[in-house]
Amino acid sequence: MALTNFSGVSSLPTNYEYFASGGAKNGLSVNGSTMRLNDKEVFIYSGAMHYFRVPRPYWRDRLKKIRAAGLNTVETYVPWNLHEPRSGEFDFGDKDNDMSDFLNLQEFLTIAKEEDLFAIVRPGPYICAEFESGGFPSWLLRENDIDFRNSNPTYMKYVTRWFNLLLPILAMFQFTRGGPIIAFQVENEYALSGKHDLDYLRKLRQLMLDNGETNFSF
């Protein structure tokens, strides 16, 4: 029986020691079948962990296990309906709502980096994720003239308000600003929606750019 010697593993550089050595000047880029992070070739091994479905005291333990399993990236959605349970009332773990203790997104991202994980964030606004209405707040249904997942003015008014609050938070956690986020998803599984409003996708991408999301998006 052959034995494997792991004695040198502990001396290997961490993800951040290797990819951010000398400063994280450049984020994730794709050229053909090759991905590069800060101009170094990278292969992303990602696993999903939805912070809003795991009690906050268990976040670090679960993220440690993700890293121990050999993954280098954690992926999560951001549920609009939980973070804005009532119109204009936003909760990022600092309120007294039933779900407040699950919603400190900033803490989750901080721990992810501390546990040597990169992050892929999928802010939606539609996230699917087996949520009723794909994570849209139920109070949106009170708007008579609203139509979802397109350039409908009423819909975009609320999306813009939500993104203008959420995206600056995420921008602070980008890899090129010393955080863990290496990529953002624009919308979610849009090709399966039966809608083909490319202008809507452009508006979402522009909202990201306007709010400082300069790292890779897909």
N, C-alpha and C positions, 0 to 999 in steps of 0.2 A: 504494500500500500504506500503510495507516494504522499508525502506531507508537503504542504505549501508553507513557505516562510513569509509571514506578514510583518516581520520586524521592521522593515523599512517604510511601511505605510504611514506611520505617524510623522515621518520626516517630510512627507510630500507637502507641497504648498497647498493652501486652501484655494477655493475658487477665486476668492477676492485677491489673495496674494499673487496668484498667477495672472488673472485677467485684468486686474486693476493696478498692476505694478507700474509705477511711474506716473499714475494718474489715469482716471477713466475718461479719456478724451473723446473716444468714439464708441457709440453704442453698437447694437446688433445690426449686421448687414447681411444680405443674401446675394450671392452671385452664382447663378445656375443651381447646382446641387450643394454648394458650399456655404456654410454660415461662418461668419467671423464676428467676434466680440472684442472690441477695442483692438482691431487689426490682428487678432489671433484666432486661428481656426477653432471652432467650438462645435461640439455635438450636444444637443439639448436632450437630456433625459428628464422628462417632466411628469409629474403626477398631480392630480387634482386634490385640493383640500379646500372646502368651502368654510371659511372661518365662521360664518353665520350659522353653521350647522353643528359646530363643535363647541362645547362649553369652554369659555375663555381659559380656565385653569389648565386645560389639556392641550392648549395650542403648542406650547414648547415641546411637550412630550411627543406629539404627533409629528411635528416638523423634524425633530431629532430622528424619528423613525424613518421618515421620508429620506433624509440624508443618509442614514445608515443603510438603507436599501440600495444605495448607489445612484439615486437620482440627484440631479444638480439644480433642479428648478421646480417650484411649486406654482400651480395655476389656480386662479380663483375668479369667480364671478363677483360682481358687486350688485346686490339686490336693491333696486330702487324702492320697492314697496316697503321694505323694512327700514330703510334709512330715511324715508319721508312718509311715515304712516298716516299723517294728516297733511293736507296741502299747506306748504310753507313752513312746516315744522320738521326740522332735520335732526337726526340722531346718529351720532358717531360714538356711542358708548358713554355719552356724558349726560344722558337724560334718565328718567325714572320709569321708562316704559318696560313692558314685560320682556322685550328682546334686547334691551339696552346693553346687557352684559356680553352679548354676542357680537356687538357692532363696532368695536374699537379697531377699525381698519388700520389706522396708523400703528397701533401696537402690534398687530399681526404682521405687518410688513417689516417692522423693526426686528421682531423676533426671527422672521425668515432670514434676514441678513445675518443676524447673530449666529444662526445655525448653518451658515455657509450655503444658503440657497438663493438662487436668482428667483425672480417672480415674473409670471405672465398674468396680466390683469385684463379681465373682460368686462368692461363697465356697461355693456349694452348700448342703449337703454333696455332693449329686449334681451333677456338672458336665457329664456327657456328654463333649463336647470330643473325641470319637473315642477316648476312653480305654476300655480294658477295664474293665467294671463301672462305667463312668461316673466313675472316679476314686475309688471306694471302696477302701480298703486290703484286700488279699487276706486278711490275717489275720482280718478280721471273719467270714470264712466258717467259721472254726473254732467259732463259737458256734452250738450246735444249735438254740436257740430264737429265732434272730434272723430278722426280716423287715424288708426295706428300704423306705425312703421312706414310712413311716407312723409312727404313734405307738407302735409296738412298744417295750416298756420296755428291752429289751436294746440295740436299735438306738439309742434315744434316749440311753441312758447314755453310749455312746461318742461320739455326736454332741455331747452337752453337754460332755463333757470336751474334745473338739477345739475347739468353738466358744468355750469359756471361755478357751482359750489364744490362739486366732487373733483373735477379735473385738476384744479390748482393743488389740492391735497395730494393727488397721485403724482403730479409733476415733481413735487419735492422728493419723491422716492424713486426717481429714475436712476438708472445705473450711472449715467453721466453726471449726476448730481450727488453721487455717493450712496445711492440707495440700491435696492435689489431689482427694480422693475426693468426688464430688458425688452419687453414687447407689450403692445396693447392690441386688443381685438376691436374692430369697428363693427358695431351691431353683433348679430350672432345667427349663423345659419340662414343668412338672408335669402340665398338662392332657393331655399325650401319654402319660403313664405308665399310664393306665387305672385309676389310683387316685384316690379322691375324699375323702381324709382332710383336711378343712379344719382340724380340730383340730391336725394335724401342722404345717400351715403357720403356724397361730397360735403354736404352740410355738417354731418357728424364729424367727418375728418377735419373740417375747417374749425369746428368748435374745439377739437383736440389741439390743433396747432395754436389757436388763439389763446388757449389756456396753458401753453407751455409744454405740451406733449411733443417732444422732438425726437424721442426714441422710436424704434421700429414699430410699425403698425401693420396689421393684416386684416 
